[in-house]
Amino acid sequence: MRKITIEPVTRVEGHGKVTIMQDDKGNITQTRLHIVEFRGFERFIQGRPYWEAAVVVQRLCGICPVSHHLAAAKAMDVVVGAGAGDGLTPTGEKMRRLMHYGQIFQSHVLHFFHLASPDLLFGIDADPAIRNVLGLAVTPEFTDIAVQAVMMRKYGQEIIKATAGKKIHGTGAIPGGINKHLTQEEKEQFLNGPDPMNIDKMIEWAHAGLDLLKGFHKANRAIIDDFAFHESSHLSLVRKDGALDLYHGVLRAVDTNGNRILDDVDYQDYLTYIDEEVRSWSYMKFPYLRSIGKKDGWYRVGPLARMNTCDFIDSPLAQKEFELFRAYTGGKVNNHTMHQHWARLIEILHSAEEMKRLLNDPDLYSGELTTSGARQSEGVGLIEAPRGTLFHHYRVGEDDLIEMANLIVSTTNNNEPMNVAVNKVAVAQMTGQREITEPMMNAVEVAIRAYDPCLSCATHALGRMPLEVTIVDQDNNVIDRKLR
C-alpha cells in the first residue's frame, strides 16, 4: 500500500489536504479530504453578549462574511422577538436582501471567473503558471473576461458597503433589523452609473458568463457532464411557494430520484431532521439526515442543490435559464458535479435581477429600521450562502450572554459529497498509475473546486503553504515526491 498526499488544495478559500491510498496493483483503496486545523468559533462566542454575534462570527471568513453576518442576525431576530426571517419591517428585510444578493453576486463571480474558469478555458492539464486568473488577464482572447470579472465583483462589493457599512466585516444587520437606509445618491449610482458600474451592465455580463459556459459545455461535454459525476440527495431553503429564495424560506430535501425527504419544514426545528457525525481524520463534521442515517443520509448543498430543490425562479431572465437547466436532464434531478458552475452562473444572473428590483423599491430609502417583540432564549438563523445552506443556532441566558452556539457551515454540509467526488476522480485518474503528474493532482482539485469550498470557515492557517505530494510504500519508503 502507498499513500499519495496533496497539500494544500489550491484555488479554494482556506486550507485542506487530500490523501489517496493505492495498493500494489495500482487500485485506489481509500481517498479522504482532510480539514486539518481547528475552528473554535462555537466555543469562544460563548459568554459574549448576543448583540455581538452578528459582528464577531463573520470573522470566520473574509470571502463570505455577509453570509455569517446575516445568519447570526436572523438567529438573534428570533431572540429579540422579531420572528424568523419574515417578521422584520419592510425596510429591514429588503436592505438585508440587497446586502445578501450583493454578496451572492460577488462571491459567485470570484469563484467562477477567478478560481474555476482557468481549468476550463486553459485545460486541466495546462501549465499551472498560466492556469490562473492572471493567465486569463494576459491572454488576449480572455482579457475582457478577466476585466469583466473584476468589475462585477467590485459592483457586488459596493452594494455590500452601501448596506453593511463596509465591504468586509460590516455592521449593517442588527438584532431585529438593519441600522441604515440606502441613499438616493447610492440608488442613482447603482442603477444608472457610468459604464460599466450600473446594474444593466451587470445583467449583460451575467448573460455573457452563461454564454461562455454553454459554449464550453457544447465543445467539451465529457468534462462538464461526466467528470466526478455521482448521485446524491440535495437540500436547501425554498420559498414557501417553492421558488428559489437565497435569504429565507423552509427546508426542502430531495433524493436522487426527486422524491421529497424533507417536505418544506420549519428550520427552527432543524435538529429534528439533521445530525452531525465526527470522524477521527478531519476537524470538519459530516452532517446527515436522521431519517436515513449516517451511511446514506448525506446530501449536497449549494447552487446545484438549489436548482434541484426549487420549483421556479422568481425573476424572468434567470427563470428562462433555469428552464434550460432542468430540461437538460429531462426534469430529473441533476447530479452532474460540474453543473455546479452552470447553476452558479444562473444565480449570478438572478442576483443581478434581484438587486435591480430591490434598488427600485422605495422601502429601502425610508421606513422603520428595526422591530422587536417577546424575548426568547433560543434562535436559529438559516440562509443560503453562496456555497450552500448555512446554519447558525444560539441559546442566550437571562444575562444576555450566549450560552451555546452551533454552526453548520455550507462546506461542512458538502463534506461527504466532496469526499465522494475526490474518490471518483482519483479512481478514474490514478488507478494503475505509479508516477505522480501535476494534471493528475489538479484533476482531484478540480472536483473539490466545483463545490467552491470555503475551508477558511472551518480552518485558520498562518505562513507559507507549499504543495507537496509524496508517495511512500508499505514500509514508509519514499517512492516519489514533488513540490510546487
Sequence and secondary structure as in RCSB ss.txt:
>XXXX:A:sequence
MRKITIEPVTRVEGHGKVTIMQDDKGNITQTRLHIVEFRGFERFIQGRPYWEAAVVVQRLCGICPVSHHLAAAKA
MDVVVGAGAGDGLTPTGEKMRRLMHYGQIFQSHVLHFFHLASPDLLFGIDADPAIRNVLGLAVTPEFTDIAVQAV
MMRKYGQEIIKATAGKKIHGTGAIPGGINKHLTQEEKEQFLNGPDPMNIDKMIEWAHAGLDLLKGFHKANRAIID
DFAFHESSHLSLVRKDGALDLYHGVLRAVDTNGNRILDDVDYQDYLTYIDEEVRSWSYMKFPYLRSIGKKDGWYR
VGPLARMNTCDFIDSPLAQKEFELFRAYTGGKVNNHTMHQHWARLIEILHSAEEMKRLLNDPDLYSGELTTSGAR
QSEGVGLIEAPRGTLFHHYRVGEDDLIEMANLIVSTTNNNEPMNVAVNKVAVAQMTGQREITEPMMNAVEVAIRA
YDPCLSCATHALGRMPLEVTIVDQDNNVIDRKLR
>XXXX:A:secstr
 EEEEEBS  SSBS  EEEEEE TTS EEEEEEE  S   HHHHTTTSBGGGHHHHGGGG SSSHHHHHHHHHHH
HHHHTTS SSSSS HHHHHHHHHHHHHHHHHHHHIIIIIIIHHHHHH TTS TTTSSHHHHHHSGGGHHHHHHHH
HHHHHHHHHHHHHHSSSSS   EETTEES    HHHHHHHHH STTSSHHHHHHHHHHHHHHHHHHHHH HIIII
ITT    EEEEEE TTSB  SSS EEEEE TTS EEEEEE GGGHHHHEEEE  TT SS EEEETTT TTT  EE
 SHHHHHHH SB SSHHHHHHHHHHHHHTTTS    TTHHHHHHHHHHHHHHHHHHHHHT GGGTSS  B   S 
 SEEEEEEEETTEEEEEEEEE TTSBEEEEEEE HHHHTHHHHHHHHHHHHHHHHTT  S  HHHHHHHHHHHHT
T  BGGGT    S    EEEEE TT  EEEEEE 
